[in-house]
Amino acid sequence: QVQLAESGGGSVQAAGSLRLRCVASGNIGSTFCMAWFRLVPGKKREGVARIYTTRDIIQYADFVKGRFTISRDNDRNTLLLQMNSLNPEDTAMYYCAADNRAGTSCWNTGPPVPFWGQGTQVTVSS
């Protein structure tokens, strides 16, 4: 089992920056992948960025490439999302997710992601 706790959300004007954090606890050693998702009321949840923890392979959604950066700290139990050049379309509840099963995707498709944080709100004003 893995427990996740997000922080770092808030309100910012367009073109501003925020850094989200996700602290993982529990069976961290077996975590296969971790990811950031976001959810806007009335829209489907969408993947933002993911990392395969065993090899630090990183993938981004097209709409955040060049603006967001996903990374892990040196202790490997904290997932970061540096968000730059924010725009109002980035306004959403951002969730940290993880899976400890080898071969899973931690994304919109594939097996449902089993571990989720409670989310942190990001609001970008014009």
C-alpha positions as CSV (number, residue, x, y, z in Angstrom):
1,Q,0.0,0.0,0.0
2,V,1.1,3.6,-0.8
3,Q,-0.3,6.7,0.8
4,L,0.0,10.1,-1.0
5,A,-0.3,13.6,0.2
6,E,-0.2,16.7,-2.1
7,S,0.6,20.2,-1.3
8,G,1.7,23.4,-3.1
9,G,-1.5,24.5,-4.8
10,G,-2.8,28.0,-4.7
11,S,-3.9,31.0,-6.7
12,V,-1.6,32.6,-9.2
13,Q,-2.0,35.0,-12.1
14,A,-1.4,34.0,-15.7
15,A,2.2,33.4,-16.6
16,G,3.0,32.7,-13.0
17,S,4.5,29.6,-11.5
18,L,3.7,27.0,-8.8
19,R,5.4,23.9,-7.5
20,L,3.4,21.0,-6.3
21,R,4.7,18.3,-4.0
22,C,3.5,14.8,-3.4
23,V,4.9,12.9,-0.4
24,A,4.6,9.2,-0.6
25,S,4.6,6.8,2.3
26,G,4.0,3.1,2.8
27,N,5.4,0.5,0.4
28,I,7.5,3.0,-1.5
29,G,10.2,0.6,-2.5
30,S,7.8,-1.3,-4.8
31,T,6.3,1.7,-6.5
32,F,6.4,1.2,-10.2
33,C,5.2,4.6,-11.4
34,M,3.8,7.9,-10.2
35,A,1.9,10.6,-12.0
36,W,0.2,13.9,-11.7
37,F,-3.4,14.2,-12.9
38,R,-5.8,17.1,-13.0
39,L,-9.6,17.4,-12.9
40,V,-11.8,20.2,-13.8
41,P,-15.5,20.1,-12.9
42,G,-17.5,18.9,-15.9
43,K,-14.5,17.4,-17.6
44,K,-12.7,14.1,-17.6
45,R,-9.7,13.6,-15.5
46,E,-6.5,13.9,-17.5
47,G,-3.0,12.9,-17.1
48,V,-0.4,15.7,-16.8
49,A,2.9,13.9,-16.3
50,R,4.2,10.6,-15.2
51,I,7.4,9.0,-14.2
52,Y,8.4,5.3,-14.1
53,T,10.3,5.2,-10.8
54,T,12.5,2.3,-11.5
55,R,14.3,4.0,-14.4
56,D,13.2,7.6,-14.1
57,I,11.5,7.5,-17.5
58,I,9.3,10.6,-17.8
59,Q,6.4,11.4,-20.1
60,Y,4.3,14.5,-20.4
61,A,0.9,15.4,-21.8
62,D,1.2,17.6,-24.9
63,F,-0.5,20.5,-23.3
64,V,2.2,20.9,-20.6
65,K,5.3,20.2,-22.6
66,G,7.8,23.0,-22.2
67,R,6.0,24.4,-19.2
68,F,5.8,21.7,-16.5
69,T,8.5,19.5,-15.1
70,I,8.0,16.3,-13.1
71,S,10.8,15.1,-10.9
72,R,11.6,13.2,-7.7
73,D,13.7,14.2,-4.8
74,N,16.9,12.4,-3.9
75,D,15.1,10.3,-1.3
76,R,12.7,9.1,-4.0
77,N,9.7,9.5,-1.8
78,T,8.6,13.0,-3.0
79,L,7.2,13.7,-6.4
80,L,7.4,17.3,-7.7
81,L,5.6,19.2,-10.4
82,Q,7.1,22.5,-11.3
83,M,4.5,24.5,-13.3
84,N,5.7,27.5,-15.2
85,S,3.9,29.8,-17.7
86,L,0.6,28.9,-16.2
87,N,-2.6,29.9,-17.9
88,P,-6.3,29.9,-16.8
89,E,-6.8,26.6,-18.6
90,D,-4.5,25.0,-16.1
91,T,-7.0,25.7,-13.3
92,A,-7.9,22.4,-11.8
93,M,-7.6,20.1,-8.9
94,Y,-4.3,18.3,-9.2
95,Y,-3.9,14.8,-7.9
96,C,-0.9,12.7,-7.3
97,A,-1.2,9.0,-8.1
98,A,0.9,5.9,-7.9
99,D,0.9,2.2,-8.7
100,N,3.2,-0.5,-7.2
101,R,2.3,-3.1,-9.9
102,A,4.9,-3.8,-12.5
103,G,3.8,-3.1,-16.0
104,T,1.0,-0.6,-15.1
105,S,0.7,2.8,-16.9
106,C,-0.2,5.4,-14.2
107,W,-2.2,7.2,-16.9
108,N,-5.6,7.7,-18.4
109,T,-5.6,4.3,-20.1
110,G,-4.6,0.9,-18.8
111,P,-5.4,-0.5,-15.4
112,P,-7.0,1.9,-12.9
113,V,-4.4,3.6,-10.8
114,P,-4.9,2.3,-7.2
115,F,-3.3,5.0,-5.0
116,W,-4.4,8.6,-5.0
117,G,-3.9,11.7,-2.9
118,Q,-6.7,14.0,-1.9
119,G,-5.7,16.7,-4.4
120,T,-4.5,20.3,-4.3
121,Q,-6.3,23.1,-6.0
122,V,-4.6,25.3,-8.6
123,T,-6.3,28.4,-9.7
124,V,-4.9,30.6,-12.5
125,S,-6.5,34.0,-13.1
126,S,-6.4,36.1,-16.2
